[in-house]
């Protein structure tokens, strides 16, 4: 319930899909694009380096509007199995199985935490040393954004490790290892830590920017606040060797994130969020 609200009064909240207005056409995948994204393919697995503007799950706009649909078209298989998903705006390694038995084995390995994942993120601010965030996560019921997660005392256990790789211009390129697998875990923990992911519409400067985006699309006003049109989060490495997969899969830092790190931002100083104390656990 919204703090201070009368019984039965709840905040107006927004859902991620369907888009409401002004979002423009659905991002369609060209067959030749998909071929360039393939990191590995054999009789059982297909590993993709997903761009940061592609949805994983099928949509009503046809097979080429989602990664799963496009992969089905590419392979000619009646079904392919997504081992884990990435948010639309998160780029990087995605693993799909071509048969149910392989899918079951790898999904079980994910549930048993026998899979190692590492991300790269551009954080707002200078993170000078490694830090492990061990804070529970749950639904942010005070937010207008329905899908938002926050650190809250009654949430589920969540642990994320942040390690700075390079710093400059008020930003940090970090290697991020999620020990657990909660919704929006990296982004919510980065926000709580006071080093939000660049370009994050929900966990960045103001979650209401997300509402502006789903109403009006990408605008100059959003560009000024967020600096990148998508969250600077990239799944860089997946290790399924404990589940019997011989190869560790890697995806290089995408060009938009690499370009951001080398751009001149002297006139665009970042706004760093303060770290939340225990008194803020319920509000995200």
N, C-alpha and C positions, 0 to 999 in steps of 0.2 A: 504494500500500500504506500502511496505517496506520503512522505513525511508531512504531518500536519493536516492530512486530508480527513474528511468526515468518513464514518463507516460507509462502505459501498462506493466511495469515490476513488477512482483509479486514474492515473495519468493517461492521456492520449498517447498511444504508442504506434510505431510504424513497423510494417513487415517488409522483409527484403524483396520478396517477389509476390505477385507480378509487379513489374515496374508500373508506376502510376501514370506519369506523363513525361514528355520531353526527353526520353532516353534514346530516341533514334532507332535505327534498325538493329536487329539482333546480329551479333558477331557470327558470321558464317565462316567455316573452315574450308579452305580450298584443298582438294586432294593433294596437290603438289606441296602445299605447306606441311601437311601431316608427315609426308615422307622425310622432310628436313628436320622434323622434331624427334625422330626415332633414335634412341640411344642404344637399344639392344632389341633383337628379336630372335626367337627360336621357336620350336614347336609348342612350347608351353607358355612363354612369357612375351610380353611386349612392354618395353620401358620407354616412356615418352618424356621429353623435356618440354613441359607445358608452358606456353606464354602466359603472361599475367592479364589476359583479357579473354580467357576461354573458360567456360563452365565445364565441370566434369560430368555431371549427370544429364541424361537425356532431357530434352525440352520439347515443347509442342511445335517448334519451328522446323522440325525435320532432323534427319540424322546428322547432317553436317553443321548443326548448331551447337553440338556438344562433343566433348572428347570421346565419350563412350560410343555415341552414335557414329562418329567419324571412324573410329577404330573398327567397329562392326563392318562398315562399308569397306574399309581397307583390307580386312582379313577375309571377308565373305562368310564369317561365322554367324550363326543365328544369335549367339550371345557371347559377350565377353564380361569378365568379372573384375570390377574395380577393387583392388586390395585396400586402398585407402584413398581418400579424396583430399584435394587442396581447394581452398576457397578460390573463387574466380580470379581475384586480384593477386593471388600468391602464385608465383611461377616455380618451375623446377620439376624434380623427378616425380613421376607418377608411374606406378606399376600396375599392369593389368594381366590377368591370367586368361588363357584361352580355353581352359577346361575346368569343370567344377572341382575336381580332386585337387588340382594345384591351388585353386582359389581357397579352398577350405584349409589346406595346410598352411598357406601364408597368412590367411586371416587369423587362424589360431595362433600363429607365432606373434602377430601383432597384439592379440589379446593377452598373451602370456609375457609380453614385453621382451621378446627375444629378437627384436628388430631395433637396430640403432639408426637414428635419424639425426641429421645435422642441417641446420638452416644458416643462411646468411641474411642479415638484416641491417639496414641503415637506421641508426637510432638518432634521435634529436638530443644533442648534448655530448659532452666529453665523458665517456665511461672510461675511467683510468685503470681499472683493475677488474679481474673476474669477480662475478658475484652470482650466487645461487639464490633464487627466489623460491621460497617454500611457503606458499600462501594458498589457502583453499579458494576455489572458484565456484561461483553459482550464478544464476540469473540475476541481472541487475533490474529488479522490479521497480526501481525509482526512475528508470530511464525512459524517455519517449521512444527509444529505439528498441523494438521488441526482442531482437536477437542479441542484444548486448549482454556480455558477461562481466562480472566484477569480482574482486576479492571480497569475500564475505565470510563471517565466522561460521555459518552453517553450510558452507559450500563443500565440495568434494576435494580431497587432497590433490595438490598440483605442485609440481616442482620443475623449474626451468633454470638452466645454466646459461649465463651470458659471459662471453669472453671477448674483450676488444681485440681486433686485428689491426686496425689503423684508425687514426683520428685526424681531423683537420676541418677548419672552417666551422666549428661548432657542431660537427656530426661525427658519429662513430660507426665504422663498419665492424659488425660483431658476428662471431660464430655463436650460434644459439643451439643448445641441445635440450629438447623437451624430454624430461625423464618420464613424465606421465603424458596422457593424451586427451586433455580436456578441450572443449570447444573454445576456439580463439585464444588458446592458452598463452602463446608467445606474445601476442598483441596486448592481451589484458595484463600480463605480468610486466611487460615493458612500460605500459601506462602507469601501473602502480609504482613501479620503481622510479618514475620520473624521467624516463628516457623513451618517449613514445616512438613508434615506428614512423618514419617519414611517409607522408602520403596517406596515413590511415584516417579514413573518414569517420570511423566510429570511436577509436581509441586514441585519436590525435588531439588537436587543440580544443575541439568542441564536437560532441556527438551529433549536434544539430546540423552540422555540415553534411552528414549523411542524408538527413531529410531533405536538405536543399538539393543534393545530388540526385536523389530518386525523383524529385519533382521537376528539376530543370536541367539535369545533365551536368556535364563538365563546363564550368563558366570561368571567366577571368578572375572573379572574386574567389572561387574555390582554389584556383591555381595560386593565387597570392598567399592563401592560408596554408595550403597543403604541400605546395612545391612540386609534387609529382602527381600524375593523374591516377596512380594506383599505389597501394601500400608496398613499400620497399622491403618485401619479404620473399625469400627464395629458398626452396628446398634443394640443397646442394648435394646431399649424399644420403643414400639408403643402403643399409647393410643387412642383407637377409642370409648371411652365411650360416648363422646359427639355425636357420630353417632349411639348410641344404642347398641354397643357391650359391654357386661358386664365385660369382662376381659381385663386387661392390659397385653400385651405380653412382655416377657423378654427373652433375650438370654445372657448367661454368656460370659465373656471374653474368646475368643478362645485360644487354647493352644499355638499357635505360638506367639501371642502377649504377653501372660502371660510369656512364656519362655524368650522372648526378655527382659522383664522387670527385670528378675532375673539373666540374663546372665552376665558374667564378660566381660565388654567391655573396660577395662583399656587401651588396645592398639589400640582402634578404636575411637578416639575422634571425635565428630560430627562437621560438618562444618555448622555453623549457618548463615543463609542468613540475610543480612541487611534489615530492614524495608524500604519499598518504600515510598517516599514522593510524594507530589502532582505532582511533575514534571515527575514522572514515571507512571502516571495513564494510559497512552495510550499503554505502552509496556508490562504490565503484569509482 
